[in-house]
Amino acid sequence: MRLSMLLILAIACLLDSCKNINPPPPRISNRTPSNLPLDKIKLPEGFKIEVFAEDVTNARSMELSPNGTLFVGTRDKGSVYALRDTNGDMYPDKKFILATGLKMPNGVAFRDGDLYVAEVSRIIKFENIEDNLQNPPAPVVVYDKYPTETHHGWKFIDFGPDGKLYVPVGAPCNICEPAEIYASITRINPDGTGLEIVQHGIRNTVGFTWHPDTKHLWFTDNGRDMLGDDIPACELNYAPQDNMHFGYPYCHQGDLPDPEFGKKRSCADFTTPAQKLGPHTAPLGVEFYTGAMFPASYKNQLLFAEHGSWNRSKKIGYRVMMVTLDENYKATSYKPFAEGWLESDKDEVWGRPVDLEFLPDGSMLVSDDYADVIYRIYYENN
């Protein structure tokens, strides 16, 4: 079939009509055997993991449209993908490259038929994208006045319960006392108007979500570097209202004054983490489980990806974690849900989880920008 298509294209080119032919999108691996050692992934009893899509280079943030298109951003690749299931088996068999050459297009969000993409200093959107996957339209600039620094400049984005687009602005440094727009979470209207800074003192969040019942904001935050292997803890934070301050750069992990800036403000001035996470684990994408596939104990509990340390003498992270909340939304446990991408005995890594997304059947997708794949984790109690 592929050879036949190539022959058709070649003949068309000889007739000087190549420019009028759009080649079919490339097919991607569909539950094919992979060289990844998935048998090393440890999961709770009854859970299984498989490769959902291979050859998705630098797969980062994900967004599933109501029609089943999986949009995938990248950071280092500069591309945005769309994955589609065209044969009805639930697994994507075609990959569309919607854009290339973008500046760290990590974040993707979908609303009213349009795909929003976050670059370092701007938000763009591809209008009516699902009807134009083969020939994407030129992007429309929604907002282009975010800072241009690439240090923590890549962005996760999502639409909140209020219908506004939430956009973080990371600190332009490891540790510094930056201008107000930095170390924050902002929000804008879908048309790019009405910029507001809604949360403060956040060094670098690359994942946030809202509780399905309370609609309150929860987010992960990456702690500062160069204070040693074991401090500070990264953070899971809870923001039940706007205009809270989470400590950066004055206080880390809720109780650790910064050696340079800590004398300026007391840790008591700031909101403490809902849960201290492992130091340098780099927590990224976070979601509440609202599906029906997993056991009832997972309902409305937090799952998130730990991308893993880059500057620790012994690696840590590289796993999917779970934080359990009680009826008062207090964290009662922090434990691994899926681990094994880090082979601790060798201190070697073969995968780095980035973001989570849930399919309609309740199974969970996990992107991996190191192995260039997307996994599917599902529950099968037999």
C-alpha positions in Angstrom: 0.0 0.0 0.0 2.8 2.4 0.9 4.8 1.5 -2.2 1.7 2.0 -4.4 1.2 5.5 -3.0 4.8 6.4 -3.6 4.5 5.2 -7.2 1.4 7.4 -7.7 3.2 10.4 -6.3 6.2 9.8 -8.5 4.0 9.6 -11.6 2.1 12.8 -10.6 5.4 14.6 -10.2 6.5 13.6 -13.7 3.2 15.2 -14.8 4.2 18.4 -12.9 1.4 18.2 -10.4 3.3 17.3 -7.3 2.4 20.6 -5.7 -1.3 19.7 -5.8 -0.9 16.4 -4.0 -0.9 16.1 -0.2 1.0 13.0 0.9 -0.8 10.9 3.5 0.2 11.4 7.1 2.8 9.0 8.5 1.5 5.9 10.3 2.8 5.4 13.8 3.3 2.2 15.6 0.1 0.7 17.0 0.6 -1.7 19.9 3.6 -3.1 18.1 6.4 -4.8 20.1 8.8 -2.2 21.5 12.3 -2.5 22.7 11.3 -0.7 25.9 11.6 -3.0 29.0 8.0 -2.4 30.2 8.3 -5.5 32.4 10.4 -3.4 34.7 7.6 -1.0 35.5 6.1 -1.7 38.9 2.3 -1.0 39.2 -0.3 -1.8 41.9 -1.9 -5.2 41.6 -4.3 -5.4 38.7 -2.7 -2.6 36.6 -0.9 -3.1 33.3 1.1 -0.9 31.0 1.6 -0.9 27.3 2.9 1.4 24.5 0.0 3.5 23.2 2.1 5.3 20.5 5.7 5.1 19.5 7.9 7.6 17.6 6.4 10.7 19.1 9.7 12.5 19.5 10.0 14.6 22.7 6.4 14.0 23.7 5.5 16.4 26.5 2.1 18.0 27.3 -1.0 16.2 26.0 -4.6 17.3 25.4 -7.4 15.0 24.3 -10.2 16.6 22.3 -13.9 15.5 22.7 -13.6 13.9 19.2 -10.6 11.8 20.3 -7.7 13.7 18.7 -4.7 13.6 21.0 -2.6 16.8 20.7 1.0 16.6 21.9 3.4 19.5 22.5 7.2 19.3 22.7 9.9 21.4 24.4 13.2 20.6 22.5 11.7 19.4 19.2 9.8 22.6 18.4 6.9 20.6 16.9 3.2 20.0 17.7 1.6 16.7 16.9 -1.9 15.3 16.5 -2.5 11.6 16.9 -5.7 10.0 15.4 -7.3 6.6 15.6 -8.7 6.1 12.1 -9.5 2.3 12.2 -11.6 2.3 15.4 -9.3 0.2 17.6 -8.8 3.0 20.2 -5.1 3.3 19.4 -3.7 6.0 17.2 -2.5 4.9 13.8 -1.8 8.3 12.2 0.5 11.2 13.3 0.0 14.7 11.9 2.8 17.3 12.4 0.8 20.5 12.9 3.8 22.8 13.2 7.6 22.8 13.3 10.2 25.4 14.3 8.2 26.8 17.2 10.0 28.0 20.4 9.5 25.4 23.1 5.8 24.7 22.3 5.3 22.6 25.5 1.8 23.5 26.4 -1.4 22.6 24.4 -5.0 23.3 25.2 -8.2 22.7 23.2 -11.3 24.9 23.2 -14.3 25.3 20.8 -12.5 23.5 18.0 -9.3 25.5 18.3 -5.9 24.3 19.5 -4.0 26.7 21.7 -0.2 26.3 21.9 2.2 28.0 24.3 5.5 29.2 23.1 8.0 31.0 25.4 6.7 34.5 24.9 3.3 34.0 23.2 0.2 32.0 22.9 -1.0 31.0 19.4 -4.0 29.0 18.2 -4.8 26.9 15.2 -8.5 27.4 14.4 -10.9 24.6 13.5 -7.9 22.3 13.7 -9.6 18.9 13.5 -11.0 19.7 10.1 -7.5 20.7 8.9 -5.1 18.2 10.4 -3.6 17.4 7.0 -3.2 21.1 6.1 -3.1 23.1 9.3 -4.0 26.8 9.0 -1.4 29.5 9.8 -1.6 30.1 13.6 -3.4 33.1 15.0 -1.5 35.0 17.7 -3.6 35.2 20.8 -1.1 37.0 23.1 2.6 37.8 22.5 3.8 39.8 25.5 5.0 37.2 27.8 8.7 37.4 28.8 11.2 36.0 26.3 13.7 34.3 28.7 14.0 30.6 28.0 15.2 29.7 31.5 11.9 28.1 32.8 10.3 29.7 29.8 8.4 26.6 28.5 4.8 26.6 29.6 2.0 24.2 30.5 -1.4 25.7 29.7 -5.0 24.8 30.4 -8.4 26.3 30.5 -9.9 26.6 34.0 -13.5 26.1 35.2 -13.9 29.9 34.6 -13.3 29.5 30.9 -10.0 31.4 31.0 -6.6 30.2 29.9 -4.1 29.7 32.7 -0.5 30.4 31.8 2.5 30.1 34.1 5.6 32.3 33.9 8.6 30.6 35.5 11.4 32.3 37.3 14.1 33.4 34.8 16.9 31.9 37.0 17.6 29.2 39.5 17.2 31.7 42.4 16.6 35.4 42.1 14.2 38.1 43.1 12.4 38.7 39.7 9.8 41.2 38.6 6.2 40.5 39.4 5.2 38.8 36.2 7.8 36.0 36.9 7.3 33.1 39.3 3.6 33.3 38.8 0.5 31.8 37.3 -1.4 34.2 35.0 -4.7 33.9 33.2 -6.1 35.5 30.0 -9.4 35.4 28.2 -9.5 33.1 25.2 -9.0 36.1 22.9 -5.9 37.1 24.7 -7.3 40.1 26.6 -7.6 40.6 30.4 -4.1 39.4 31.6 -4.1 38.9 35.4 -1.5 37.4 37.8 -3.5 35.1 39.9 -0.9 33.2 42.0 2.6 34.2 43.2 5.9 32.8 44.5 5.9 29.8 42.2 9.4 29.0 40.9 8.4 26.8 37.9 5.1 24.9 37.6 4.7 22.7 34.5 1.5 21.1 35.6 -1.8 22.1 37.2 -5.4 21.1 37.4 -8.6 21.8 39.3 -10.4 19.6 41.8 -13.5 18.0 40.0 -15.8 19.0 42.9 -14.4 22.2 44.5 -12.9 23.6 41.3 -9.9 24.7 43.3 -6.5 24.9 41.7 -3.7 22.3 42.4 -0.3 22.5 40.9 3.2 21.0 41.1 6.3 23.2 41.5 10.0 22.5 40.9 12.3 23.4 43.8 15.5 25.4 43.5 18.8 23.8 42.7 22.3 23.9 44.2 21.5 23.4 47.9 22.6 19.8 47.9 21.0 16.4 47.1 18.3 16.5 49.7 16.9 20.0 49.9 14.7 21.6 49.1 11.7 19.4 48.5 9.7 19.9 45.3 6.1 20.8 46.0 2.4 19.9 45.4 0.4 23.1 46.1 -3.2 23.9 46.7 -4.7 27.3 45.9 -8.4 27.6 47.1 -8.4 31.3 46.2 -6.6 33.8 44.0 -3.6 35.9 45.0 -1.9 33.4 47.3 2.0 33.4 47.6 3.9 30.1 47.8 7.3 31.4 49.0 9.7 31.7 46.1 12.4 33.1 46.3 12.3 33.7 50.1 11.1 30.3 51.4 11.2 26.8 50.0 9.1 23.7 50.9 7.2 25.9 53.4 9.8 25.9 56.1 13.3 26.4 54.6 14.5 30.0 54.3 16.5 30.6 51.2 20.2 31.3 52.2 20.3 34.4 50.0 16.8 35.9 50.1 15.3 34.2 53.2 16.2 37.1 55.6 13.8 39.4 53.7 10.6 37.5 54.4 9.5 34.9 57.0 8.3 31.5 55.9 5.2 32.3 58.0 4.2 34.8 55.4 3.5 32.2 52.8 1.3 29.2 51.9 2.9 25.9 52.8 2.8 23.0 50.4 -0.1 20.6 50.4 2.6 17.9 50.2 6.4 18.0 50.2 7.7 15.9 47.3 11.1 14.4 46.7 14.0 16.8 46.3 14.8 17.5 42.7 12.2 15.0 41.4 10.9 17.6 38.9 7.1 17.0 39.3 5.3 18.0 36.1 1.8 16.9 34.8 -0.9 16.4 37.4 -4.5 15.2 37.2 -7.3 14.0 39.4 -8.6 10.6 38.6 -12.3 10.9 37.6 -12.7 7.8 35.4 -14.6 4.6 36.1 -11.9 2.0 35.3 -9.6 2.2 38.3 -10.8 0.9 41.7 -13.0 3.2 43.7 -10.2 4.2 46.0 -8.6 6.2 43.2 -11.7 8.4 42.6 -10.7 12.1 42.9 -7.2 11.3 44.0 -4.1 13.0 42.5 -1.7 11.4 40.1 1.3 13.2 38.7 4.5 12.6 36.8 8.0 13.1 38.2 10.3 13.8 35.4 13.4 13.0 37.5 16.5 14.7 38.8 19.2 16.1 36.5 21.7 17.5 39.1 21.6 15.0 42.0 24.6 12.8 42.8 22.2 9.8 42.8 19.1 10.0 40.6 15.6 10.3 42.0 12.1 10.5 40.5 11.4 9.1 37.0 8.0 7.7 38.1 4.3 8.4 38.4 3.2 9.2 41.9 -0.1 9.4 43.8 -1.1 11.7 46.6 -4.2 10.7 48.5 -6.5 13.3 50.0 -8.9 13.0 52.8 -12.4 14.5 53.0 -10.9 17.9 54.0 -8.5 17.8 51.0 -5.5 17.2 53.2 -2.8 15.0 51.8 -2.5 11.7 53.7 0.0 9.8 51.6 2.6 10.2 48.9 3.6 7.0 47.2 4.6 5.6 43.8 1.9 4.5 41.4 4.2 3.5 38.5 8.0 3.2 38.8 10.9 1.4 37.1 12.0 3.9 34.4 15.0 4.5 36.8 17.1 1.4 37.5 18.3 2.4 40.9 20.9 -0.3 41.2 22.6 1.0 38.1 21.6 4.7 38.5 20.5 4.5 34.9 17.3 5.8 33.2 15.4 4.6 30.1 12.3 6.8 30.4 11.1 10.2 31.8 7.3 10.6 32.5 6.1 14.1 31.7 2.3 14.5 31.5 -0.9 12.5 32.1 -4.2 12.4 30.2 -7.2 10.1 30.6 -9.0 8.3 27.8 -12.8 7.9 27.9 -12.6 4.4 29.1 -10.8 5.6 32.3 -7.3 4.4 31.3 -4.4 6.8 31.7 -1.9 8.0 29.1 1.6 9.0 30.2 4.0 10.9 27.8 7.7 10.2 27.9 10.0 12.8 26.2 13.1 10.6 26.7 11.8 7.3 25.2 9.7 9.3 22.6 6.5 7.3 23.4 3.1 7.5 25.1 2.1 4.7 27.4 -1.3 3.5 28.4 -1.9 2.3 31.9 -5.1 0.4 32.5 -6.7 -1.8 35.2 -7.7 -5.4 34.5 -8.8 -7.2 37.6 -8.4 -10.8 36.4 
